[in-house]
């Protein structure tokens, strides 16, 4: 499991109210593939005012979430983990021998947004696969968006937890939910890529060395 510390700043405060917790990432794909791919650094098209290590939170008066490494590095590492789990020989960075396909991409959107009674999580990522001669052989963009609306039982559990630790910031109650959902919106996006028949065909045809 790859873990990244994710401080989320509390809403409605003038002074910093930083909660640091672990953003876990476990490869979840059940797809199978074979081949050799070098995962290169990804680009992150962060919106104006969002730092390279921040995840946009569009909720009013809520600051962006910050992870302790650049978002593009975190995403690239997650892609590599998923490929490895699928059975691909996936290395990190430019291949030393030049005999490997290369996968890079752009994180166009990775954000958290408020909706009625819940939260929406969204990821839009472009993936570009090139052969050993750096010729593009597959170029696709995947998008995932889903809503997380707590059930009555979950709300009751949050309130019970708050009653046990009333001095803890309220945001801490839902941090574990946010971390799980951020991991899921990323994992689901990468999962679309690895289940893409054209992507699998490109690897099978051009990335077997």
QUIGI-V176802 format. One record per residue. N is the residue number from 1. RES is the residue in three letters. SS is DSSP state (H for helix, E for strand, L for the rest). Layout:
BEGIN
n: {N & N}
res: {RES & RES}
ss: {SS & SS}
END
This chain:
BEGIN
n: {1 & 2 & 3 & 4 & 5 & 6 & 7 & 8 & 9 & 10 & 11 & 12 & 13 & 14 & 15 & 16 & 17 & 18 & 19 & 20 & 21 & 22 & 23 & 24 & 25 & 26 & 27 & 28 & 29 & 30 & 31 & 32 & 33 & 34 & 35 & 36 & 37 & 38 & 39 & 40 & 41 & 42 & 43 & 44 & 45 & 46 & 47 & 48 & 49 & 50 & 51 & 52 & 53 & 54 & 55 & 56 & 57 & 58 & 59 & 60 & 61 & 62 & 63 & 64 & 65 & 66 & 67 & 68 & 69 & 70 & 71 & 72 & 73 & 74 & 75 & 76 & 77 & 78 & 79 & 80 & 81 & 82 & 83 & 84 & 85 & 86 & 87 & 88 & 89 & 90 & 91 & 92 & 93 & 94 & 95 & 96 & 97 & 98 & 99 & 100 & 101 & 102 & 103 & 104 & 105 & 106 & 107 & 108 & 109 & 110 & 111 & 112 & 113 & 114 & 115 & 116 & 117 & 118 & 119 & 120 & 121 & 122 & 123 & 124 & 125 & 126 & 127 & 128 & 129 & 130 & 131 & 132 & 133 & 134 & 135 & 136 & 137 & 138 & 139 & 140 & 141 & 142 & 143 & 144 & 145 & 146 & 147 & 148 & 149 & 150 & 151 & 152 & 153 & 154 & 155 & 156 & 157 & 158 & 159 & 160 & 161 & 162 & 163 & 164 & 165 & 166 & 167 & 168 & 169 & 170 & 171 & 172 & 173 & 174 & 175 & 176 & 177 & 178 & 179 & 180 & 181 & 182 & 183 & 184 & 185 & 186 & 187 & 188 & 189 & 190 & 191 & 192 & 193 & 194 & 195 & 196 & 197 & 198 & 199 & 200 & 201 & 202 & 203 & 204 & 205 & 206 & 207 & 208 & 209}
res: {UNK & UNK & UNK & UNK & UNK & UNK & UNK & UNK & UNK & UNK & UNK & UNK & UNK & UNK & UNK & UNK & UNK & UNK & UNK & UNK & UNK & UNK & UNK & UNK & UNK & UNK & UNK & UNK & UNK & UNK & UNK & UNK & UNK & UNK & UNK & UNK & UNK & UNK & UNK & UNK & UNK & UNK & UNK & UNK & UNK & UNK & UNK & UNK & UNK & UNK & UNK & UNK & UNK & UNK & UNK & UNK & UNK & UNK & UNK & UNK & UNK & UNK & UNK & UNK & UNK & UNK & UNK & UNK & UNK & UNK & UNK & UNK & UNK & UNK & UNK & UNK & UNK & UNK & UNK & UNK & UNK & UNK & UNK & UNK & UNK & UNK & UNK & UNK & UNK & UNK & UNK & UNK & UNK & UNK & UNK & UNK & UNK & UNK & UNK & UNK & UNK & UNK & UNK & UNK & UNK & UNK & UNK & UNK & UNK & UNK & UNK & UNK & UNK & UNK & UNK & UNK & UNK & UNK & UNK & UNK & UNK & UNK & UNK & UNK & UNK & UNK & UNK & UNK & UNK & UNK & UNK & UNK & UNK & UNK & UNK & UNK & UNK & UNK & UNK & UNK & UNK & UNK & UNK & UNK & UNK & UNK & UNK & UNK & UNK & UNK & UNK & UNK & UNK & UNK & UNK & UNK & UNK & UNK & UNK & UNK & UNK & UNK & UNK & UNK & UNK & UNK & UNK & UNK & UNK & UNK & UNK & UNK & UNK & UNK & UNK & UNK & UNK & UNK & UNK & UNK & UNK & UNK & UNK & UNK & UNK & UNK & UNK & UNK & UNK & UNK & UNK & UNK & UNK & UNK & UNK & UNK & UNK & UNK & UNK & UNK & UNK & UNK & UNK & UNK & UNK & UNK & UNK & UNK & UNK}
ss: {L & E & E & E & E & E & E & E & E & L & L & L & L & L & L & L & L & E & E & E & E & E & E & E & E & L & L & L & L & L & L & L & L & L & L & E & E & E & E & L & L & L & E & E & L & L & L & L & L & L & L & L & L & E & E & E & E & L & L & L & L & L & L & L & E & E & E & L & L & L & H & H & H & H & H & H & H & H & H & H & H & H & H & H & H & H & L & L & E & E & E & E & L & L & L & L & L & L & L & L & E & E & E & E & E & E & E & E & E & E & E & E & E & E & E & L & L & E & E & E & E & E & E & E & E & E & E & E & E & E & L & L & L & L & L & E & E & E & E & E & E & E & E & E & E & E & E & E & L & L & L & H & H & H & H & H & H & H & H & H & H & H & H & H & L & L & L & L & L & H & H & H & H & H & H & H & H & H & H & H & H & H & H & H & H & H & H & H & H & H & H & H & H & H & L & L & H & H & H & H & H & H & H & H & H & H & L & L & L}
END
